[in-house]
Each structure stands twice: as structure tokens, then as C-alpha cells.
């Protein structure tokens, strides 16, 4: 009997290993990610197989089929011949086309972001849809919760979506007043979830606050004391968000509603399409909404960044908390720097993830040797996510320049093609330069070896 069980266990392991190896090879990972997963599954199967089952999945076909269509209105899409190259690329992926008639306001300080958020909540008349990675149960979290609760008591539809890992420390009891007032909350893929409801490794990193389906606040800012507040704090992270009115708002509402339906099972009643837009949006900003993640076919946001870097002529400025690109994007940045493009990276000197700081070292030194300038922000954690390509496009949203954001997480970015907003973003980045240390030091042998190992394992982290 013991022999039979051992033989059965061996055969089961071989069959499962063959299935997983086939899955790894056929599904789209980065080349280094594919090699790393193959090695760990083949060499340490008792560790590698459970890890891949938990964390290895990237594109969930069932979920993507249900969530990927964003309802693009063809009458609003610019004619292809008149659109920018990036716009045409995104339309080729089925993304919403660039649209004018939007008003875009950058929120550039912790206080400004807080004031914009609270003002949006207070002026809501019909609905508040909030999606956040982190909703902390601290002073600011309680403040926002109380505002949402008052709105729910007034009959406003309030829906709050949090990530199951990012908001792991904020339990349902904290939101009891909101639920009792008629609001609803949901956690996106909780850590302990039903089978086939998604991989634990796929996190919803999108930040969206949509009010009355007319105005959206988005970017990279979460809810909590460390992110925003009514008064300036030296300990608060440096971040950026934006407020958007106009026809492109509907794409953010689409993304939220589909995420909400997946997480909660509730299908939200939508306003008629003709009424969705800006209640006072007669501005001229040309913008484009680009969601990315397992629910979107292909990797449109990553491909746009890669294409834009290769096409850059004057500058590529990147602001990001974590810098762990894949080899293709890293090489594109190196080549841009060597051909005379001003490649500037602005990152925190020390982020809240020490491992990410170690992994980035190899990439940063290679870029520095190619002629790029590395600016390390000293005062506090740099949490903003922004990319400037020449004077043609600004990319701002929830995605970091790392493998997790670009290939695993659910993210959403806004591309802006309007010169005045690009100028404003450039000026904001320039205000950060005096607070940065320029350059990264060379690494000793021990650190170089450690960084090399982490460089290989980066696709698994």
C-alpha cells in the first residue's frame, strides 16, 4: 500500500509538473520570468508548484472576457489620420481613443489632494464610486468614512472597493456605519477567496473616485494619514493626483463598475450615455484613458511606454516609487540616453519596500553609465507616478515602472497630449530637483552579487 501511494504521488507530481511547465511556456511572461518559474518548478517542485498556483497566473481569461470591453463610443474617437502615433497604437489594441473637451487639474500636494477629494464627496448628488488600494483606519480614513456615511444617509449611492491585500488591516467592522447608512463595500480578491476567483498575486492597484458619473479624481494616492490630510505634514509621502471632467470620465466609470461587479456581484445601474460627461467641462484637454491588467487583453500601457521611449527625441522623464523594469524597457531607456535623449529618473532615496530598492540598483547603474541622470528624493517617500515624453505626452496614474505594475496588477493611466498640462507637470518635477541627491554610487562585489541574484528573481517578486 505504501508503495502504491508513493508511486501515485510521484505520477501525480510528474503530471502536474508537465501541466504547469506547459502553462508557463504557453502563457505570456517576461523571458526572465519564464526562465525563473521553470527553474523553480523543475528544481524545487514542492515549493515551486504551490507558489506558481498561487502567484504565477497573469491573464485570467474568464475574468478578462467579462471585464475587458469598455464601451468605446466611436463617434468620440479621433480619426486615425489625425491622431498621435500613441493614440493609433492604443486604438489598435481596442483602447478608448483620445478625446478633447476635457478639463484636467493636477493635484500636486497632500493638502490639495485632500481638499479635492473632500470637495468631490461633499458635492455628490447621486453617486460616489471609490476604488483604492489602501484604505487605512486612521484619522484620515475615519474622516473620509464619516463623509461617505453622511452622503449615504442623504440617499447618495456609495460604493467603496478596496484591494484585499492593500487594505488587509482594515476590517469590515470599520465600515459598519457606512453599511448601516445604505452604502456598500467590497474587497477585490481577498487573501482567502473562493477558488477560480483570481490569483492572490493579482492585485487591484487602481485609484478612482467617480462622483455622479460626471467628475473623476484619480492618480496614485490612497486613503490614509500617510498620503493626504487637511494640513501639511513633513512625514507625508510626496504624491500626485488629478481631477478630470469631460467625456473621458465615462471610461473610468466603466472600469470601476466592472471591477465592482467582479468583486461584489452587484451590477450598478448606469446613467444614460448621453448624460455622462462633465457638468461644466467645456475645456480643450486632449486625454486618453488606458486601463491595464489581467482583465485587459495584451499589455497596452507597457507597449505604449516602450514605443514612446524608442520614439523620444528630446527627453524621457520618469517619476516612480519603484523602478524594476523588464529587460526590453531597460534597454530602450539605455539606448535613448546613448543617442542624446535626456533620460531623467526621480525616485525615493529609500522607499517603503527595501527589497525593491536593492533590485533597482543594477538597472540604475546601467542607465547612469549610459548617460541618464538619477535623482533620489530625500525628504520623504516619493509615491508619485508620472512619465513625460518630449513635449508630446504626459502619463499619470496608478502604475509604477516595475514588473508588478506593468504586467500583474490592475492599473489605470491617463495620457494627456495638451501642452499647458505637460508644462505644469514639468514645472512640478522641477520643484522636486533641489530636494534630490543626484547619482547612485558604484556597488562593491558583495552588493553586486546580491543585486545580480535579485535581478534574476525580480520577475517572481
N, C-alpha and C positions, 0 to 999 in steps of 0.2 A: 504493500500500500504506500509506504514511504517512497519507494522507487517510482511508482506511478505519479504521485503528487509532484515529486521533483521534476520528472520528465514533463508533466503537464505545465508546470510553472516555467520551465525552460522554453518549451514550444510557444507558450503564450507570450513570453518576453520577446522571443525572436519575431513572432508575427507582429506584435505591437511596434517593435523597433523598425521593422520593414515599412509598416504603415506610416510611422512618424517620419522616417527618412524620406519617403516618397512625398509626404506633405511638405516637408522643409524644402525639398528641391523644387517642387512644382509651384509653391506659393512665393510671392514676391517679398524677399528680404533684401537688405543690402548684401553685397558679396561677402563682406567680412562677417555679417550677421549669419549668413547661411553656413559659412565655414565654422563659426563658433558653435552654433547649435548642433551641427553634425558631429563635431568633436565631442561635445559634452554628452550627447545622446549615445554615441557609439562607445566612448571610452568609459563613461561613468553612467551606465543606463539607469541604475537605481536612483540616481539623483537627476539625471538629465531628462528622463521621460516624464516624471511628475512636474518638473519645472516647465517643460515645454507645454504640457497640457494646461498648466495654469497661466503661463505668461507668453507662450510662443505665438498664439493666434494674432493676426493683424487685421485682415479684412473679413468681417463676418458677413457672409453672403446673404443670410436670411435677414439680418438687420439692415444691410445696405439696400437690399431690394425694397424694403419697406420705408426707408427714410431718405433715399438719395435724391428724389425728384423735388425740386424747389419751386416748381410752378413759374417758370420764366415767362414773362409777358413779352411776346415777340415784338409788339408794337413799341416797346420801350427800348429795345436793343438797337444800338447804333449800327448803321450799315457797315459791313465788314471793311469796305474800302476806306472808310473814314475813321476807323478805329485804330488805336495804337496796336503795335505788334503784340504786346502783352494781352490786350483785350481780345485780339483774334485768337491767340493761343488758348485763353480761358474759354472762349466760346466754342472752340474745337473740343474742349473737354465737357461741354454741356453746362458750364457755369453761367450764372447771370451776367448779362452784358453790362458794360459801363453805361451809366445813366447820369444825365445832368438834371438840374432842377433841385439839387440837394443843398442843405445848409449844414456845414460841418464846423464844429467848435472843439478845439483841443482843450482838454482839462489838464493843466500842467503841474499842479501842486496837490498835496494831500488835502488841503483845505478846499481848494477849488473843486476837486473830485467829490468831496463830501457834500459841499453845498449844491452841486449839480444833481447829485443823487437824491438828496433830501427834497430839493425843489421838485424834481420829477415825481417823486412819490406823493408829495402834498398836492400837486396839481392834477393827479389822476382822477378821472371821472367814471371810467368804465372798467378798465382792467390794468393790472400790473403783473407782468411776467418777468420773473427774475431767475437767471441761471448763474451760478457761481461755483467755483471750485472749492473755496473755503468760506464757510460762514461761522465765524468764531462766536462763542458765547461769552464775550467780554462786554465792556462798557459800550462800545460802538455797535457790536452785534445786537445788544439789548435795545439800544436806541433805534436802530433800523427795524427791528422786530416790532417794537411798540408803534412805530409809524405805520408799518404794514397792517398791524392789527386794527388800528383806528380806521384805516381805509376799508378793511374787510367789514367792520361794523357798520360802515356807511353804505354797504351794498356793492362795493367795488370787487370785481373778481380778482383775487390774489392767488398766484401760483408761484411757489418757490422751489426751484430744482437745485440740489446740491450734489456734488460728487461723493460717492460712497467712501472713498479713501480720503480725499481732501478735507471733508467735514466729518471724519470718523469720530472726533471728540465732541461733536455737537449732537446730542441725542434728541429723540422726538419730544421728550418731556419739555425741553427748552421752548419748543414751538407750540405748546399746548394752548396758550392764549390766542394765537393766530388761528389755529384749527377750530377752537370753540367759537371764534368770531365768524367762521364760514370760509376761511382760507384753506388752502391745501399745500402740503409739502411732499416732496419725493426725493429719494436718494438714487442717483444714477449708478447702476451696477454696484450694490452694496458688497462689502468684502465677503459676507456669507450670502450667496444668492442661489437661486434655483439653477439647475443645470441648463445649459444651452441659452442662458440669458446674457451671455457675453463673457469674455475673458477678464479675469481680475486685473490683468496688465493694461487693459484699455480704459483710460480714464477720460471723463468729460472735463476738459480744461477751458471750455468756453465761458466767457463772461458776457452776459446780455441782460439788460434791463429795458424792457419794452413797455411803454405806457400808452394805453388806449390805441395800440397798434398805429400810433402816429409819430412817436418820438422814441429813439433808442439811445441808450448810453452803453458803450461797450469799450473794450480795451483789454488790459491785463490785470485790473485791480480787483482784489477780493474784498470781502466784508470782514472788517476787524480793526482793532486798535492799531495794529502794526502797519496798516495800509492807509487809513483815512481818519479824519477827525475834524471837529469844528475849530481847533486851534493847532498851530504849527508845533510839531514835536521833532526834536533833533534825532530821536531814536526811530522815527518812522521811515519806512522804505521809500526810496525815490521811484515814482511810478508815473504813468500817463494813461489817460483815458480820453474818450471823445463823446460828444453828443451829436446825434445825426437826426435831421428831419428831411423828409422828401420821399420820393418814390422808392428809393433803395431800402427804406425801413422794412418793407414787406418781406424782404429776404431774411432778415434777422428774425422776424416774427415766424416765418416758415420754419426756420431752423429750430427755434425754441419749441414750437408746437409739436414738431416731430420728435424731438428729444423728450418732451414731456409725455407724449403718448407712449413712447417706448418704456419710460421709467415708471409711469403711474398707471397706464392702461386707460387713461381718460383722453378722449378726443375733444379738443377745445373748439367751441363754436367760433368761427371766424367772421370778421366783418366782411361785407361785400367788397370785392376787389377795387371797385371804383372809389370806395371811401378810404382806402388805405393810402397813406402818403404823409404829407406834413400839413398840419393845420395852418402853418404860416411859413411855408418852405420855399418861397419864391427866390431862392438863390441859385447860383450857377455852378456849384461844385460838381465836378465830374468824378464819380466814385464807382467802385465795383466791389461787391461782396463775394468773398471766396472762403467757403467752408472747407474743411479738410478732416480726414479721419476715416475710420473703418466703415462709416455709412456713406462715404463718397467714393465712387469709382476712380481709380488712378490716384495720383499724388499731385494734383493740380497746383497747390500752393508751393510745394517743393520745386516742381518743374518751372514755375514762374520765377522763383528766386534764382535757380540755376541759369535759366535763359537770360534773365536780366543782368546777372553778374558777367556772363560772357559777352553781352552786348554793351556793357558800360563803357563810356568813353572818357568821362571826367572823374567820377567819384563813385564809391560804394561805401556808405556809412552804415554801420550796424550797431545798434544798442540792444543788448540782450543780457539776461541774468546768467545764462549758462551757454557755453559755446562748445558743443560737441557735434560737429558736422560729420557727414559721411565723407568718404574719400573724394567723390566727384565734386561736391560743393567746396571742400577744402582746396582741391586743385584749381578750381575755377577762380577762387579768390587769390591764390598764389599767382596764377597767370595774369590776372588783372593787375596785380601790384607790379609784376615784372614788365608789363607793357606800358607802365606810367600812369595807370589809374590810381587816384588817391583812395586807398583802402584803409578805412579807419574803423577799429573796433573799440567800443566802450562797454566795459563790463565792471562788475563789482570787484574790488581787490579781494574780498572774501565773501563768498555767497553763503546762503544758508545750507548748502549741500557741499561739504568738504570734498567728497569723492568727485563731484563734477569739477571742482577746482583743480584736482590732481589730473583728471583725464584731459582737461583743456590745455595743459601745459605744452604737450607735444605739438598740437595744432598751432598754438600761438607763436611758438618759437619758429616753426617753419614759415609762418606768414611774416614774422618780423624779419627773418633772413631774406625774404622775397621783396621787402621794401614796405610792408604795411606798418601802420602805426597802431600800437596797442595802448589804450588809455584805461587805467584801472581806477575806478571811482572809490575815493577814500572815506567820505563822511559816514555812509551807511550802506545798506544793501541796495543795489541797483536792480529794480524789478521791471523796468520798462522794456517793451519790445517794439522796436522800430527799425526800418530799413529805408535808406534814401538811395536811389539810383539816379545819378546825374541830376538834372533838374526836371525829370520827367515823371517820376512816380514815388510816392510815399506809401510804405506798407506799415500798417499799425494794427495791432490786435492782440490775441492771446498767445500766439505761438512763439516759443523761444527758438533760437537757432541751435537746436540739438536733435539728435536722432529720435528721442521720445516724442517731442512735439511734432516733428515733421513727418513721422511715419507711424506713430502709435496712437497718440491722443486725438480726441475730438477737439478740433480748434476752429476758429473763425477769424479771418483777417479782413481788413478794409484796405483797398488800394485807392489812393487819391491821385488824380492827374492834374489838379489845379495848382497853378504856380504860387498863388498867395499862401495857400496852406502849406505847401512844400517849403516856402521861405520861412514860415512860422516855426515849422518843425526844425529846420536848420538852425534858426536862432536859439531855440530851446536847447539843442545839443551843444551849441557853442557856449551856453551859460554853464554847462557842466564841466567843460575842459579845465578851468582853473582849479577845480577840486579833484583833479586826477593826477596820478603818477603815470608818466609815460614810459613804456617799455617793460619787458619781462626779462628777468635775469637768466643767464645760462644755467643749466642744471648739471649737478655733479653726476658721477657714474651711478650711484645708488638710486638717485631720483630718476635718472634717465631710464634705467632698467625697470623701475616700478611704473613709470609713465608708459613705457612700451607695453608692459603686460596689460595695464588698464586700457590702453589704446585698442588692444585686441579684443578685450572683453566689453568694450563700450557698447556694442550693439545689443548686448544682453542686459544692460543696466537700465 
